[in-house]
Amino acid sequence: MQNNECDSCVIYSSCCFVSLGILLILIILSIKTVDETEVGILENKYYHYVVGEEETVQAGMHFIGFWRRLAIIEKVQRTMMFDNLEALTNNVLAVHLDVTMQYVIVNDYRSVYNAIYKFQGHGDQMTIAVSDAIRVGCQGLQSDQFYTDRSAVTEKMKTFVAEALGVFGFQLSSIQITEIKVPLAMDAAIKDLVDATQDIDVATNERAREVSIAENEKRDKIHEFSVNGAIKNETALATYNAAKELIDAQLYTQYKRIDIITSVIESYKTKFNATDKQIMGLMKSDQWIQMITLLGQSSGQANKLYLDHKPSAVEDLSAQLRTNLEQE
């Protein structure tokens, strides 16, 4: 009886261990690791429809269950090359291009979904779309730009190629135009056109330089004439003001002389009660005495007067005064 019970315990324990082992294996199989260079989308393992929200599975360890699996796409940089790709420029010149580009997957749900499900296995379709984008870019450029402005050509290509890759869920990292080939006859014509264009640019720059020099000289002359005009204007204004001040001073002097004479006349009238004739005689005498005094105070022999007592002395005195004044 005891042996039967022991056998039952052993069988039960064995079943438990087997179950735990199976469960552990299922758990281990349900854990998936996504590398740093990968991104994925959860889908049903058996029917391959997308499971859960519109989210991508990023790098790390994830429990996905044994009924689901991860559709993985690498985030590494990819390269696409075109050798001898023929295209037409805006002025209808055939060119052959060697183009190399690098691109990566856009790390969002819609781009990853398109790359895995919508366009998976349609690499030729993306190649055709990108080559068409390069041709469209060439059609927007003149032939001489492929010689003179390679950076503009690259930027034009980058715009259209990036748009074409975006449809497939990829973004452009860089693009290089490694070689441009044209027919020999057209190559010579383009070189001549480039040389002519450069000559025109040189002439234009030279003309602009000469115009700039002329404008600078014109500004210098205008400045010089303006300064000279301002100086002359200030000089004339100063001369005018000085003359005006001199005239005002002379007028002021005459006003003061008139005021003094008026005061003297009023004094004669008030103190001596003199008539107008007497006042005039007094004024003449006063002027005569002042003149004689000034002549006597002057230095030099020319201002000396010799008075005679004859009746004609007054006339002789007048003649001497006239002579002295003329000499002065």
C-alpha positions as CSV (number, residue, x, y, z in Angstrom):
1,M,0.0,0.0,0.0
2,Q,2.8,2.4,0.8
3,N,4.6,1.5,-2.4
4,N,1.5,2.5,-4.4
5,E,1.4,5.9,-2.7
6,C,5.1,6.5,-3.2
7,D,4.7,5.7,-6.9
8,S,1.8,8.1,-7.2
9,C,3.9,10.9,-5.6
10,V,6.8,10.3,-7.9
11,I,4.5,10.4,-11.0
12,Y,2.8,13.6,-9.7
13,S,6.2,15.2,-9.1
14,S,7.4,14.2,-12.5
15,C,4.3,15.7,-14.1
16,C,4.9,19.0,-12.2
17,F,8.5,19.2,-13.3
18,V,7.6,18.5,-16.9
19,S,4.9,21.2,-16.8
20,L,7.2,23.7,-15.3
21,G,9.9,22.9,-17.9
22,I,7.4,23.3,-20.7
23,L,6.1,26.6,-19.2
24,L,9.7,27.8,-18.8
25,I,10.5,27.0,-22.4
26,L,7.3,28.8,-23.6
27,I,8.3,31.8,-21.6
28,I,11.8,31.8,-23.0
29,L,10.5,31.4,-26.5
30,S,8.0,34.3,-25.9
31,I,10.8,36.8,-25.0
32,K,12.4,38.4,-28.1
33,T,15.4,40.8,-28.2
34,V,15.5,43.7,-30.6
35,D,19.0,44.9,-31.5
36,E,20.0,48.6,-31.5
37,T,20.2,48.5,-35.3
38,E,16.7,47.1,-35.7
39,V,13.1,48.1,-35.3
40,G,10.0,45.9,-35.6
41,I,6.2,45.6,-35.6
42,L,4.2,42.9,-33.7
43,E,2.1,40.6,-35.9
44,N,0.2,37.3,-35.4
45,K,2.5,34.3,-35.8
46,Y,0.0,32.3,-37.8
47,Y,-2.1,34.8,-39.8
48,H,0.4,37.7,-40.1
49,Y,-1.9,40.6,-39.3
50,V,-0.6,43.5,-37.2
51,V,-1.3,43.1,-33.5
52,G,-1.9,45.9,-31.0
53,E,-1.6,49.7,-31.4
54,E,0.2,51.5,-34.1
55,E,3.6,51.4,-32.4
56,T,7.0,50.2,-33.3
57,V,9.0,47.8,-31.2
58,Q,12.3,49.5,-30.3
59,A,15.6,48.0,-29.1
60,G,15.5,45.9,-25.9
61,M,13.9,42.7,-24.6
62,H,10.2,42.2,-25.1
63,F,7.7,39.6,-24.0
64,I,5.5,39.0,-27.1
65,G,3.8,35.7,-26.3
66,F,4.2,32.5,-28.2
67,W,1.2,33.4,-30.5
68,R,2.9,36.5,-31.8
69,R,6.1,37.3,-33.6
70,L,8.2,40.4,-34.6
71,A,8.6,41.6,-38.1
72,I,12.0,43.1,-38.1
73,I,13.7,45.6,-40.4
74,E,17.2,46.9,-40.0
75,K,17.9,50.6,-39.3
76,V,21.4,50.4,-40.9
77,Q,22.4,52.8,-43.7
78,R,21.7,51.4,-47.1
79,T,23.4,52.4,-50.4
80,M,21.9,52.8,-53.9
81,M,24.0,53.4,-57.0
82,F,23.2,54.4,-60.5
83,D,25.8,54.0,-63.3
84,N,25.5,55.9,-66.5
85,L,21.9,57.1,-65.8
86,E,20.7,59.1,-68.8
87,A,18.7,62.4,-68.2
88,L,17.9,65.6,-70.1
89,T,18.7,69.1,-68.9
90,N,16.3,72.1,-69.1
91,N,17.9,73.1,-72.4
92,V,17.4,69.5,-73.8
93,L,21.0,68.3,-73.5
94,A,21.5,64.6,-72.8
95,V,23.7,63.9,-69.8
96,H,24.9,60.6,-68.2
97,L,25.3,60.6,-64.5
98,D,26.9,58.3,-62.0
99,V,25.1,58.8,-58.7
100,T,25.6,57.2,-55.3
101,M,23.2,57.8,-52.3
102,Q,22.8,56.6,-48.8
103,Y,19.5,56.2,-47.0
104,V,17.9,54.8,-43.8
105,I,14.5,53.7,-42.6
106,V,12.4,56.4,-41.0
107,N,11.9,55.3,-37.4
108,D,8.1,55.8,-37.2
109,Y,5.2,53.3,-37.4
110,R,3.9,54.3,-40.9
111,S,7.3,54.3,-42.5
112,V,8.3,50.9,-41.0
113,Y,4.9,49.5,-41.9
114,N,5.3,50.6,-45.5
115,A,8.8,49.2,-45.7
116,I,7.9,45.8,-44.2
117,Y,4.4,45.2,-45.7
118,K,3.5,47.6,-48.5
119,F,6.8,47.7,-50.4
120,Q,8.6,44.6,-49.1
121,G,10.2,42.8,-52.1
122,H,9.5,45.8,-54.4
123,G,13.1,47.1,-54.5
124,D,12.8,47.6,-58.3
125,Q,9.9,49.8,-57.8
126,M,11.8,52.1,-55.5
127,T,14.8,52.1,-57.8
128,I,12.6,53.2,-60.7
129,A,11.0,55.9,-58.6
130,V,14.4,57.3,-57.4
131,S,15.8,57.2,-61.0
132,D,12.8,59.1,-62.2
133,A,13.3,61.7,-59.4
134,I,16.9,62.2,-60.6
135,R,15.7,62.8,-64.1
136,V,13.1,65.3,-63.0
137,G,15.8,67.1,-61.0
138,C,18.0,67.3,-64.1
139,Q,15.1,68.8,-66.1
140,G,15.1,71.8,-63.8
141,L,18.8,72.7,-64.4
142,Q,20.7,74.3,-67.3
143,S,23.5,72.3,-68.8
144,D,26.2,74.8,-67.8
145,Q,25.2,74.4,-64.1
146,F,26.6,70.8,-64.2
147,Y,30.0,72.4,-64.8
148,T,29.9,75.6,-62.8
149,D,27.7,74.9,-59.8
150,R,27.9,71.2,-58.8
151,S,26.5,72.0,-55.3
152,A,23.3,73.4,-56.9
153,V,22.9,70.3,-58.9
154,T,23.4,68.1,-55.8
155,E,20.8,70.1,-53.8
156,K,18.3,69.9,-56.7
157,M,18.8,66.1,-56.8
158,K,18.5,65.8,-53.1
159,T,15.1,67.5,-53.0
160,F,13.5,65.1,-55.5
161,V,15.2,62.0,-54.4
162,A,14.3,62.6,-50.7
163,E,10.7,63.0,-51.7
164,A,10.8,59.7,-53.7
165,L,12.4,57.7,-50.9
166,G,9.9,59.1,-48.4
167,V,7.1,57.3,-50.2
168,F,8.7,54.0,-49.4
169,G,9.4,54.9,-45.7
170,F,13.1,55.9,-46.1
171,Q,14.9,59.1,-45.6
172,L,17.9,60.3,-47.6
173,S,21.2,60.6,-45.7
174,S,23.4,61.9,-48.5
175,I,23.8,61.9,-52.3
176,Q,26.9,62.2,-54.4
177,I,27.2,62.9,-58.2
178,T,30.4,61.1,-58.9
179,E,30.6,61.7,-62.6
180,I,28.8,63.7,-65.4
181,K,29.3,62.6,-69.0
182,V,28.0,64.5,-72.1
183,P,28.6,64.0,-75.8
184,L,32.0,65.4,-77.0
185,A,30.5,68.0,-79.3
186,M,28.2,69.2,-76.5
187,D,31.0,69.1,-74.0
188,A,33.0,71.6,-76.1
189,A,29.9,73.8,-76.6
190,I,29.2,73.8,-72.9
191,K,32.8,74.7,-72.1
192,D,32.6,77.6,-74.5
193,L,29.3,78.7,-72.9
194,V,30.9,78.5,-69.5
195,D,33.9,80.5,-70.6
196,A,31.5,83.1,-72.1
197,T,29.5,83.2,-69.0
198,Q,32.6,83.7,-66.9
199,D,33.7,86.5,-69.2
200,I,30.4,88.2,-68.8
201,D,30.6,87.8,-65.0
202,V,34.1,89.3,-65.0
203,A,33.0,92.2,-67.1
204,T,29.9,92.7,-64.9
205,N,32.1,92.7,-61.8
206,E,34.6,95.1,-63.4
207,R,31.8,97.5,-64.4
208,A,30.3,97.3,-60.9
209,R,33.7,98.1,-59.4
210,E,34.1,101.1,-61.7
211,V,30.6,102.3,-60.9
212,S,31.4,101.9,-57.2
213,I,34.6,104.0,-57.6
214,A,32.8,106.7,-59.6
215,E,30.1,106.8,-57.0
216,N,32.7,107.1,-54.2
217,E,34.4,110.0,-56.1
218,K,31.1,111.7,-56.6
219,R,30.3,111.4,-52.9
220,D,33.7,112.8,-52.1
221,K,33.3,115.8,-54.4
222,I,29.8,116.5,-53.1
223,H,31.2,116.3,-49.6
224,E,34.1,118.6,-50.5
225,F,31.8,121.2,-52.2
226,S,29.4,121.0,-49.3
227,V,32.1,121.7,-46.8
228,N,33.6,124.5,-48.9
229,G,30.1,126.0,-49.3
230,A,29.4,125.7,-45.6
231,I,32.7,127.5,-44.9
232,K,32.1,130.3,-47.3
233,N,28.6,130.7,-46.0
234,E,29.8,130.9,-42.5
235,T,32.5,133.4,-43.5
236,A,30.0,135.6,-45.3
237,L,27.6,135.3,-42.4
238,A,30.4,136.3,-40.0
239,T,31.4,139.3,-42.2
240,Y,27.8,140.4,-42.5
241,N,27.4,140.2,-38.7
242,A,30.6,142.1,-38.1
243,A,29.6,144.8,-40.5
244,K,26.2,144.9,-39.0
245,E,27.7,145.3,-35.5
246,L,30.0,148.1,-36.7
247,I,27.2,150.0,-38.3
248,D,25.1,149.5,-35.1
249,A,28.1,150.8,-33.0
250,Q,28.5,153.9,-35.3
251,L,24.8,154.5,-35.1
252,Y,24.9,154.2,-31.4
253,T,27.7,156.7,-31.2
254,Q,25.7,159.2,-33.3
255,Y,22.7,158.7,-31.0
256,K,24.9,159.4,-28.0
257,R,26.4,162.5,-29.6
258,I,22.9,163.8,-30.3
259,D,21.8,163.0,-26.7
260,I,24.9,164.9,-25.4
261,I,24.2,167.9,-27.6
262,T,20.6,167.8,-26.6
263,S,21.6,167.7,-22.9
264,V,24.0,170.7,-23.4
265,I,21.3,172.7,-25.2
266,E,18.8,172.0,-22.4
267,S,21.4,173.0,-19.8
268,Y,22.0,176.3,-21.6
269,K,18.3,177.0,-21.7
270,T,17.8,176.1,-18.1
271,K,20.8,177.7,-16.4
272,F,21.4,180.8,-18.6
273,N,18.0,181.3,-20.1
274,A,19.7,181.8,-23.5
275,T,18.0,182.3,-26.8
276,D,18.5,179.9,-29.7
277,K,21.0,182.3,-31.4
278,Q,23.0,182.6,-28.2
279,I,22.9,178.8,-27.7
280,M,24.2,178.3,-31.3
281,G,27.0,180.8,-30.6
282,L,27.9,179.0,-27.4
283,M,27.9,175.6,-29.2
284,K,30.2,177.0,-31.9
285,S,32.5,178.4,-29.3
286,D,32.5,175.1,-27.4
287,Q,33.3,173.1,-30.6
288,W,36.0,175.6,-31.4
289,I,37.6,175.3,-28.0
290,Q,37.5,171.5,-28.1
291,M,39.1,171.5,-31.6
292,I,41.9,173.8,-30.5
293,T,42.4,171.7,-27.3
294,L,42.7,168.5,-29.4
295,L,45.1,170.1,-31.8
296,G,47.2,171.4,-29.0
297,Q,47.4,168.0,-27.3
298,S,48.5,166.3,-30.5
299,S,52.3,165.5,-30.9
300,G,54.4,166.6,-33.8
301,Q,55.2,169.9,-35.5
302,A,52.4,169.5,-38.1
303,N,49.7,170.2,-35.5
304,K,51.2,173.5,-34.0
305,L,49.3,176.7,-34.7
306,Y,50.8,180.2,-34.8
307,L,48.3,183.0,-34.0
308,D,48.7,186.6,-35.1
309,H,47.0,189.6,-33.7
310,K,46.2,191.2,-37.1
311,P,42.6,191.5,-38.2
312,S,43.3,188.8,-40.8
313,A,44.4,186.4,-38.1
314,V,41.1,184.5,-38.3
315,E,41.5,183.7,-42.0
316,D,45.1,182.7,-41.4
317,L,44.0,180.4,-38.6
318,S,41.3,178.8,-40.8
319,A,43.9,178.2,-43.5
320,Q,46.3,176.5,-41.1
321,L,43.6,174.3,-39.7
322,R,42.6,173.3,-43.2
323,T,46.2,172.5,-44.1
324,N,46.6,170.4,-40.9
325,L,43.4,168.5,-41.5
326,E,44.4,167.7,-45.1
327,Q,47.8,166.4,-43.9
328,E,46.1,164.2,-41.3
